[in-house]
Amino acid sequence: MSDTTLLTIERKAEVLKRLGLSRSTLHAKVQAGLWCPPIKLGARAIGFLKHETDALIYAHINSYTEIEIRDLVTGLLAERVEVSP
């Protein structure tokens, strides 16, 4: 992620609407390492980072294999560690 990336959080309902997937399918993708897990926003609220969702949508559009998508997810999660306030 570049320093100029705007960090935007999308709620789960927004992500599901963009993807056209069910909650259970998104959950299965997260469990299989094919989607970045959500971040906690509060006691029960979760959200997804928009740039991660965008990157994964582009990967699907470009017919990435499951291995390539898992590698992308791993890279995106590594970038989370590097984000500082």
Biopython code that builds the backbone (N, CA, C, O; Angstrom):
import numpy as np
from Bio.PDB.StructureBuilder import StructureBuilder

atoms = [
    (1, "MET", "N", (0.851, -1.175, 0.000)),
    (1, "MET", "CA", (0.000, 0.000, 0.000)),
    (1, "MET", "C", (0.892, 1.232, 0.000)),
    (1, "MET", "O", (1.856, 1.312, 0.761)),
    (2, "SER", "N", (0.572, 2.168, -0.838)),
    (2, "SER", "CA", (1.379, 3.383, -0.890)),
    (2, "SER", "C", (0.964, 4.342, 0.207)),
    (2, "SER", "O", (-0.108, 4.206, 0.797)),
    (3, "ASP", "N", (1.817, 5.305, 0.471)),
    (3, "ASP", "CA", (1.524, 6.286, 1.512)),
    (3, "ASP", "C", (0.307, 7.137, 1.166)),
    (3, "ASP", "O", (-0.306, 7.736, 2.050)),
    (4, "THR", "N", (-0.042, 7.192, -0.110)),
    (4, "THR", "CA", (-1.157, 8.030, -0.534)),
    (4, "THR", "C", (-2.489, 7.286, -0.571)),
    (4, "THR", "O", (-3.516, 7.876, -0.906)),
    (5, "THR", "N", (-2.480, 5.983, -0.226)),
    (5, "THR", "CA", (-3.716, 5.213, -0.219)),
    (5, "THR", "C", (-4.630, 5.725, 0.881)),
    (5, "THR", "O", (-4.238, 5.819, 2.044)),
    (6, "LEU", "N", (-5.845, 6.052, 0.496)),
    (6, "LEU", "CA", (-6.834, 6.502, 1.457)),
    (6, "LEU", "C", (-7.452, 5.286, 2.119)),
    (6, "LEU", "O", (-8.026, 4.433, 1.443)),
    (7, "LEU", "N", (-7.341, 5.201, 3.425)),
    (7, "LEU", "CA", (-7.922, 4.067, 4.137)),
    (7, "LEU", "C", (-9.400, 4.332, 4.367)),
    (7, "LEU", "O", (-9.781, 5.223, 5.127)),
    (8, "THR", "N", (-10.219, 3.542, 3.698)),
    (8, "THR", "CA", (-11.661, 3.645, 3.821)),
    (8, "THR", "C", (-12.183, 2.300, 4.279)),
    (8, "THR", "O", (-11.779, 1.257, 3.767)),
    (9, "ILE", "N", (-13.078, 2.330, 5.241)),
    (9, "ILE", "CA", (-13.666, 1.098, 5.759)),
    (9, "ILE", "C", (-15.081, 0.975, 5.219)),
    (9, "ILE", "O", (-15.878, 1.910, 5.291)),
    (10, "GLU", "N", (-15.372, -0.204, 4.675)),
    (10, "GLU", "CA", (-16.720, -0.508, 4.208)),
    (10, "GLU", "C", (-17.335, -1.531, 5.149)),
    (10, "GLU", "O", (-16.683, -2.491, 5.559)),
    (11, "ARG", "N", (-18.582, -1.313, 5.480)),
    (11, "ARG", "CA", (-19.278, -2.281, 6.316)),
    (11, "ARG", "C", (-19.571, -3.536, 5.505)),
    (11, "ARG", "O", (-19.554, -3.508, 4.274)),
    (12, "LYS", "N", (-19.836, -4.620, 6.190)),
    (12, "LYS", "CA", (-20.045, -5.912, 5.551)),
    (12, "LYS", "C", (-21.169, -5.854, 4.520)),
    (12, "LYS", "O", (-21.043, -6.435, 3.442)),
    (13, "ALA", "N", (-22.255, -5.168, 4.830)),
    (13, "ALA", "CA", (-23.385, -5.085, 3.893)),
    (13, "ALA", "C", (-22.971, -4.428, 2.579)),
    (13, "ALA", "O", (-23.418, -4.844, 1.510)),
    (14, "GLU", "N", (-22.122, -3.407, 2.652)),
    (14, "GLU", "CA", (-21.641, -2.734, 1.435)),
    (14, "GLU", "C", (-20.797, -3.687, 0.594)),
    (14, "GLU", "O", (-20.941, -3.742, -0.628)),
    (15, "VAL", "N", (-19.922, -4.433, 1.250)),
    (15, "VAL", "CA", (-19.051, -5.366, 0.544)),
    (15, "VAL", "C", (-19.886, -6.467, -0.114)),
    (15, "VAL", "O", (-19.651, -6.821, -1.270)),
    (16, "LEU", "N", (-20.845, -6.998, 0.612)),
    (16, "LEU", "CA", (-21.698, -8.051, 0.054)),
    (16, "LEU", "C", (-22.474, -7.540, -1.151)),
    (16, "LEU", "O", (-22.644, -8.263, -2.132)),
    (17, "LYS", "N", (-22.940, -6.312, -1.084)),
    (17, "LYS", "CA", (-23.674, -5.730, -2.201)),
    (17, "LYS", "C", (-22.761, -5.579, -3.417)),
    (17, "LYS", "O", (-23.166, -5.876, -4.541)),
    (18, "ARG", "N", (-21.531, -5.118, -3.192)),
    (18, "ARG", "CA", (-20.574, -4.964, -4.301)),
    (18, "ARG", "C", (-20.238, -6.298, -4.941)),
    (18, "ARG", "O", (-20.075, -6.385, -6.158)),
    (19, "LEU", "N", (-20.134, -7.336, -4.124)),
    (19, "LEU", "CA", (-19.708, -8.641, -4.624)),
    (19, "LEU", "C", (-20.853, -9.482, -5.164)),
    (19, "LEU", "O", (-20.651, -10.328, -6.035)),
    (20, "GLY", "N", (-22.047, -9.250, -4.652)),
    (20, "GLY", "CA", (-23.177, -10.087, -5.036)),
    (20, "GLY", "C", (-23.097, -11.475, -4.429)),
    (20, "GLY", "O", (-23.615, -12.440, -4.991)),
    (21, "LEU", "N", (-22.442, -11.572, -3.274)),
    (21, "LEU", "CA", (-22.291, -12.847, -2.581)),
    (21, "LEU", "C", (-23.140, -12.881, -1.318)),
    (21, "LEU", "O", (-23.578, -11.847, -0.814)),
    (22, "SER", "N", (-23.360, -14.089, -0.822)),
    (22, "SER", "CA", (-24.051, -14.229, 0.459)),
    (22, "SER", "C", (-23.040, -14.088, 1.598)),
    (22, "SER", "O", (-21.831, -14.170, 1.385)),
    (23, "ARG", "N", (-23.553, -13.877, 2.795)),
    (23, "ARG", "CA", (-22.680, -13.779, 3.970)),
    (23, "ARG", "C", (-21.885, -15.051, 4.160)),
    (23, "ARG", "O", (-20.694, -15.008, 4.470)),
    (24, "SER", "N", (-22.551, -16.195, 3.971)),
    (24, "SER", "CA", (-21.859, -17.468, 4.194)),
    (24, "SER", "C", (-20.756, -17.705, 3.159)),
    (24, "SER", "O", (-19.719, -18.282, 3.485)),
    (25, "THR", "N", (-20.971, -17.267, 1.924)),
    (25, "THR", "CA", (-19.938, -17.424, 0.899)),
    (25, "THR", "C", (-18.733, -16.541, 1.209)),
    (25, "THR", "O", (-17.589, -16.973, 1.068)),
    (26, "LEU", "N", (-18.989, -15.311, 1.629)),
    (26, "LEU", "CA", (-17.876, -14.425, 2.008)),
    (26, "LEU", "C", (-17.117, -15.012, 3.195)),
    (26, "LEU", "O", (-15.886, -15.002, 3.215)),
    (27, "HIS", "N", (-17.846, -15.519, 4.178)),
    (27, "HIS", "CA", (-17.208, -16.126, 5.346)),
    (27, "HIS", "C", (-16.346, -17.323, 4.924)),
    (27, "HIS", "O", (-15.236, -17.497, 5.428)),
    (28, "ALA", "N", (-16.851, -18.139, 4.006)),
    (28, "ALA", "CA", (-16.095, -19.301, 3.525)),
    (28, "ALA", "C", (-14.825, -18.860, 2.809)),
    (28, "ALA", "O", (-13.783, -19.499, 2.954)),
    (29, "LYS", "N", (-14.896, -17.769, 2.034)),
    (29, "LYS", "CA", (-13.715, -17.251, 1.346)),
    (29, "LYS", "C", (-12.674, -16.775, 2.359)),
    (29, "LYS", "O", (-11.480, -17.016, 2.180)),
    (30, "VAL", "N", (-13.118, -16.106, 3.413)),
    (30, "VAL", "CA", (-12.191, -15.646, 4.454)),
    (30, "VAL", "C", (-11.528, -16.858, 5.111)),
    (30, "VAL", "O", (-10.312, -16.875, 5.300)),
    (31, "GLN", "N", (-12.322, -17.863, 5.455)),
    (31, "GLN", "CA", (-11.782, -19.066, 6.115)),
    (31, "GLN", "C", (-10.793, -19.811, 5.217)),
    (31, "GLN", "O", (-9.841, -20.417, 5.709)),
    (32, "ALA", "N", (-11.019, -19.767, 3.902)),
    (32, "ALA", "CA", (-10.145, -20.472, 2.961)),
    (32, "ALA", "C", (-8.914, -19.649, 2.569)),
    (32, "ALA", "O", (-8.070, -20.119, 1.806)),
    (33, "GLY", "N", (-8.811, -18.421, 3.092)),
    (33, "GLY", "CA", (-7.676, -17.569, 2.765)),
    (33, "GLY", "C", (-7.809, -16.888, 1.417)),
    (33, "GLY", "O", (-6.822, -16.403, 0.862)),
    (34, "LEU", "N", (-9.035, -16.848, 0.880)),
    (34, "LEU", "CA", (-9.282, -16.252, -0.430)),
    (34, "LEU", "C", (-9.860, -14.850, -0.325)),
    (34, "LEU", "O", (-10.184, -14.235, -1.340)),
    (35, "TRP", "N", (-9.990, -14.343, 0.885)),
    (35, "TRP", "CA", (-10.469, -12.978, 1.107)),
    (35, "TRP", "C", (-9.869, -12.487, 2.414)),
    (35, "TRP", "O", (-9.666, -13.273, 3.339)),
    (36, "CYS", "N", (-9.588, -11.216, 2.497)),
    (36, "CYS", "CA", (-9.017, -10.647, 3.725)),
    (36, "CYS", "C", (-10.078, -10.635, 4.824)),
    (36, "CYS", "O", (-11.231, -10.279, 4.578)),
    (37, "PRO", "N", (-9.688, -11.023, 6.027)),
    (37, "PRO", "CA", (-10.655, -10.994, 7.126)),
    (37, "PRO", "C", (-11.022, -9.551, 7.472)),
    (37, "PRO", "O", (-10.261, -8.618, 7.217)),
    (38, "PRO", "N", (-12.205, -9.394, 8.058)),
    (38, "PRO", "CA", (-12.635, -8.047, 8.432)),
    (38, "PRO", "C", (-11.846, -7.531, 9.628)),
    (38, "PRO", "O", (-11.166, -8.281, 10.328)),
    (39, "ILE", "N", (-11.960, -6.228, 9.834)),
    (39, "ILE", "CA", (-11.370, -5.623, 11.022)),
    (39, "ILE", "C", (-12.496, -5.308, 11.986)),
    (39, "ILE", "O", (-13.618, -5.020, 11.570)),
    (40, "LYS", "N", (-12.199, -5.361, 13.262)),
    (40, "LYS", "CA", (-13.205, -5.077, 14.285)),
    (40, "LYS", "C", (-13.341, -3.572, 14.461)),
    (40, "LYS", "O", (-12.353, -2.846, 14.574)),
    (41, "LEU", "N", (-14.582, -3.129, 14.481)),
    (41, "LEU", "CA", (-14.863, -1.708, 14.658)),
    (41, "LEU", "C", (-15.452, -1.412, 16.033)),
    (41, "LEU", "O", (-15.507, -0.259, 16.461)),
    (42, "GLY", "N", (-15.883, -2.443, 16.705)),
    (42, "GLY", "CA", (-16.503, -2.273, 18.009)),
    (42, "GLY", "C", (-16.889, -3.634, 18.542)),
    (42, "GLY", "O", (-16.351, -4.658, 18.121)),
    (43, "ALA", "N", (-17.826, -3.636, 19.472)),
    (43, "ALA", "CA", (-18.231, -4.883, 20.118)),
    (43, "ALA", "C", (-18.739, -5.916, 19.108)),
    (43, "ALA", "O", (-18.345, -7.081, 19.163)),
    (44, "ARG", "N", (-19.608, -5.498, 18.190)),
    (44, "ARG", "CA", (-20.160, -6.429, 17.200)),
    (44, "ARG", "C", (-19.975, -5.954, 15.773)),
    (44, "ARG", "O", (-20.296, -6.683, 14.835)),
    (45, "ALA", "N", (-19.473, -4.768, 15.594)),
    (45, "ALA", "CA", (-19.344, -4.191, 14.257)),
    (45, "ALA", "C", (-18.021, -4.589, 13.614)),
    (45, "ALA", "O", (-16.976, -4.601, 14.264)),
    (46, "ILE", "N", (-18.087, -4.914, 12.332)),
    (46, "ILE", "CA", (-16.880, -5.222, 11.558)),
    (46, "ILE", "C", (-16.926, -4.454, 10.243)),
    (46, "ILE", "O", (-17.977, -3.977, 9.816)),
    (47, "GLY", "N", (-15.772, -4.350, 9.620)),
    (47, "GLY", "CA", (-15.687, -3.695, 8.321)),
    (47, "GLY", "C", (-14.518, -4.253, 7.538)),
    (47, "GLY", "O", (-13.670, -4.967, 8.074)),
    (48, "PHE", "N", (-14.487, -3.917, 6.265)),
    (48, "PHE", "CA", (-13.435, -4.360, 5.368)),
    (48, "PHE", "C", (-12.751, -3.131, 4.794)),
    (48, "PHE", "O", (-13.400, -2.117, 4.537)),
    (49, "LEU", "N", (-11.445, -3.218, 4.593)),
    (49, "LEU", "CA", (-10.714, -2.107, 3.988)),
    (49, "LEU", "C", (-11.017, -2.078, 2.493)),
    (49, "LEU", "O", (-10.854, -3.079, 1.796)),
    (50, "LYS", "N", (-11.455, -0.931, 2.017)),
    (50, "LYS", "CA", (-11.910, -0.792, 0.642)),
    (50, "LYS", "C", (-10.812, -1.135, -0.364)),
    (50, "LYS", "O", (-11.085, -1.799, -1.364)),
    (51, "HIS", "N", (-9.584, -0.699, -0.119)),
    (51, "HIS", "CA", (-8.528, -0.981, -1.094)),
    (51, "HIS", "C", (-8.238, -2.482, -1.194)),
    (51, "HIS", "O", (-7.836, -2.964, -2.253)),
    (52, "GLU", "N", (-8.439, -3.221, -0.101)),
    (52, "GLU", "CA", (-8.266, -4.672, -0.154)),
    (52, "GLU", "C", (-9.375, -5.315, -0.984)),
    (52, "GLU", "O", (-9.119, -6.187, -1.815)),
    (53, "THR", "N", (-10.597, -4.878, -0.752)),
    (53, "THR", "CA", (-11.722, -5.394, -1.532)),
    (53, "THR", "C", (-11.531, -5.086, -3.008)),
    (53, "THR", "O", (-11.760, -5.946, -3.859)),
    (54, "ASP", "N", (-11.111, -3.855, -3.319)),
    (54, "ASP", "CA", (-10.869, -3.473, -4.712)),
    (54, "ASP", "C", (-9.814, -4.379, -5.346)),
    (54, "ASP", "O", (-9.995, -4.856, -6.467)),
    (55, "ALA", "N", (-8.721, -4.614, -4.635)),
    (55, "ALA", "CA", (-7.636, -5.448, -5.163)),
    (55, "ALA", "C", (-8.115, -6.875, -5.429)),
    (55, "ALA", "O", (-7.742, -7.482, -6.433)),
    (56, "LEU", "N", (-8.933, -7.401, -4.537)),
    (56, "LEU", "CA", (-9.426, -8.762, -4.722)),
    (56, "LEU", "C", (-10.457, -8.854, -5.844)),
    (56, "LEU", "O", (-10.513, -9.861, -6.548)),
    (57, "ILE", "N", (-11.261, -7.829, -6.014)),
    (57, "ILE", "CA", (-12.195, -7.804, -7.146)),
    (57, "ILE", "C", (-11.409, -7.796, -8.456)),
    (57, "ILE", "O", (-11.729, -8.545, -9.380)),
    (58, "TYR", "N", (-10.383, -6.952, -8.534)),
    (58, "TYR", "CA", (-9.545, -6.912, -9.742)),
    (58, "TYR", "C", (-8.881, -8.265, -9.996)),
    (58, "TYR", "O", (-8.753, -8.687, -11.145)),
    (59, "ALA", "N", (-8.463, -8.939, -8.939)),
    (59, "ALA", "CA", (-7.843, -10.258, -9.091)),
    (59, "ALA", "C", (-8.831, -11.248, -9.704)),
    (59, "ALA", "O", (-8.461, -12.046, -10.566)),
    (60, "HIS", "N", (-10.069, -11.198, -9.268)),
    (60, "HIS", "CA", (-11.090, -12.094, -9.826)),
    (60, "HIS", "C", (-11.387, -11.731, -11.280)),
    (60, "HIS", "O", (-11.548, -12.615, -12.122)),
    (61, "ILE", "N", (-11.459, -10.447, -11.571)),
    (61, "ILE", "CA", (-11.693, -9.998, -12.954)),
    (61, "ILE", "C", (-10.585, -10.501, -13.869)),
    (61, "ILE", "O", (-10.837, -10.879, -15.013)),
    (62, "ASN", "N", (-9.352, -10.503, -13.358)),
    (62, "ASN", "CA", (-8.194, -10.916, -14.147)),
    (62, "ASN", "C", (-7.897, -12.412, -14.049)),
    (62, "ASN", "O", (-6.816, -12.865, -14.423)),
    (63, "SER", "N", (-8.859, -13.164, -13.548)),
    (63, "SER", "CA", (-8.780, -14.635, -13.499)),
    (63, "SER", "C", (-7.575, -15.170, -12.749)),
    (63, "SER", "O", (-6.943, -16.129, -13.193)),
    (64, "TYR", "N", (-7.251, -14.562, -11.619)),
    (64, "TYR", "CA", (-6.169, -15.091, -10.790)),
    (64, "TYR", "C", (-6.554, -16.494, -10.319)),
    (64, "TYR", "O", (-7.730, -16.786, -10.103)),
    (65, "THR", "N", (-5.561, -17.346, -10.167)),
    (65, "THR", "CA", (-5.796, -18.670, -9.604)),
    (65, "THR", "C", (-5.973, -18.540, -8.093)),
    (65, "THR", "O", (-5.688, -17.490, -7.518)),
    (66, "GLU", "N", (-6.442, -19.607, -7.454)),
    (66, "GLU", "CA", (-6.592, -19.582, -5.997)),
    (66, "GLU", "C", (-5.251, -19.328, -5.315)),
    (66, "GLU", "O", (-5.190, -18.623, -4.308)),
    (67, "ILE", "N", (-4.195, -19.891, -5.849)),
    (67, "ILE", "CA", (-2.856, -19.688, -5.270)),
    (67, "ILE", "C", (-2.463, -18.213, -5.359)),
    (67, "ILE", "O", (-1.946, -17.646, -4.396)),
    (68, "GLU", "N", (-2.708, -17.598, -6.513)),
    (68, "GLU", "CA", (-2.383, -16.176, -6.689)),
    (68, "GLU", "C", (-3.232, -15.302, -5.768)),
    (68, "GLU", "O", (-2.745, -14.306, -5.234)),
    (69, "ILE", "N", (-4.491, -15.671, -5.582)),
    (69, "ILE", "CA", (-5.359, -14.893, -4.686)),
    (69, "ILE", "C", (-4.896, -15.040, -3.244)),
    (69, "ILE", "O", (-4.877, -14.061, -2.498)),
    (70, "ARG", "N", (-4.523, -16.253, -2.841)),
    (70, "ARG", "CA", (-4.010, -16.449, -1.477)),
    (70, "ARG", "C", (-2.741, -15.623, -1.258)),
    (70, "ARG", "O", (-2.554, -15.028, -0.196)),
    (71, "ASP", "N", (-1.875, -15.591, -2.266)),
    (71, "ASP", "CA", (-0.649, -14.782, -2.165)),
    (71, "ASP", "C", (-1.000, -13.294, -2.047)),
    (71, "ASP", "O", (-0.370, -12.566, -1.281)),
    (72, "LEU", "N", (-1.997, -12.851, -2.799)),
    (72, "LEU", "CA", (-2.442, -11.461, -2.727)),
    (72, "LEU", "C", (-2.983, -11.149, -1.336)),
    (72, "LEU", "O", (-2.665, -10.109, -0.761)),
    (73, "VAL", "N", (-3.800, -12.050, -0.798)),
    (73, "VAL", "CA", (-4.355, -11.858, 0.547)),
    (73, "VAL", "C", (-3.223, -11.779, 1.566)),
    (73, "VAL", "O", (-3.244, -10.920, 2.448)),
    (74, "THR", "N", (-2.241, -12.660, 1.453)),
    (74, "THR", "CA", (-1.092, -12.647, 2.366)),
    (74, "THR", "C", (-0.364, -11.311, 2.293)),
    (74, "THR", "O", (0.014, -10.749, 3.321)),
    (75, "GLY", "N", (-0.170, -10.810, 1.091)),
    (75, "GLY", "CA", (0.493, -9.519, 0.923)),
    (75, "GLY", "C", (-0.316, -8.368, 1.501)),
    (75, "GLY", "O", (0.233, -7.473, 2.144)),
    (76, "LEU", "N", (-1.622, -8.396, 1.269)),
    (76, "LEU", "CA", (-2.476, -7.334, 1.805)),
    (76, "LEU", "C", (-2.471, -7.340, 3.333)),
    (76, "LEU", "O", (-2.446, -6.283, 3.963)),
    (77, "LEU", "N", (-2.494, -8.535, 3.923)),
    (77, "LEU", "CA", (-2.469, -8.624, 5.387)),
    (77, "LEU", "C", (-1.117, -8.176, 5.942)),
    (77, "LEU", "O", (-1.055, -7.608, 7.033)),
    (78, "ALA", "N", (-0.043, -8.426, 5.207)),
    (78, "ALA", "CA", (1.280, -7.959, 5.632)),
    (78, "ALA", "C", (1.318, -6.431, 5.629)),
    (78, "ALA", "O", (1.962, -5.817, 6.480)),
    (79, "GLU", "N", (0.629, -5.828, 4.675)),
    (79, "GLU", "CA", (0.577, -4.363, 4.624)),
    (79, "GLU", "C", (-0.165, -3.787, 5.826)),
    (79, "GLU", "O", (0.145, -2.683, 6.274)),
    (80, "ARG", "N", (-1.140, -4.523, 6.350)),
    (80, "ARG", "CA", (-1.858, -4.051, 7.533)),
    (80, "ARG", "C", (-0.904, -3.841, 8.697)),
    (80, "ARG", "O", (-1.057, -2.892, 9.465)),
    (81, "VAL", "N", (0.066, -4.710, 8.829)),
    (81, "VAL", "CA", (1.026, -4.642, 9.928)),
    (81, "VAL", "C", (1.875, -3.380, 9.788)),
    (81, "VAL", "O", (2.289, -2.785, 10.783)),
    (82, "GLU", "N", (2.128, -2.984, 8.554)),
    (82, "GLU", "CA", (2.984, -1.847, 8.298)),
    (82, "GLU", "C", (2.273, -0.508, 8.441)),
    (82, "GLU", "O", (2.925, 0.534, 8.498)),
    (83, "VAL", "N", (0.934, -0.524, 8.500)),
    (83, "VAL", "CA", (0.174, 0.717, 8.607)),
    (83, "VAL", "C", (0.367, 1.307, 9.991)),
    (83, "VAL", "O", (0.188, 0.631, 11.005)),
    (84, "SER", "N", (0.731, 2.566, 10.015)),
    (84, "SER", "CA", (0.882, 3.239, 11.303)),
    (84, "SER", "C", (0.084, 4.538, 11.269)),
    (84, "SER", "O", (-0.100, 5.132, 10.206)),
    (85, "PRO", "N", (-0.388, 4.975, 12.430)),
    (85, "PRO", "CA", (-1.196, 6.200, 12.480)),
    (85, "PRO", "C", (-0.414, 7.440, 12.133)),
    (85, "PRO", "O", (-0.967, 8.540, 12.135)),
]
sb = StructureBuilder()
sb.init_structure("model")
sb.init_model(0)
sb.init_chain("A")
sb.init_seg("    ")
for serial, (resi, resn, name, xyz) in enumerate(atoms, 1):
    if name == "N":
        sb.init_residue(resn, " ", resi, " ")
    sb.init_atom(name, np.array(xyz, "f"), 0.0, 1.0, " ", f" {name:<3s}", serial, name[0])
structure = sb.get_structure()
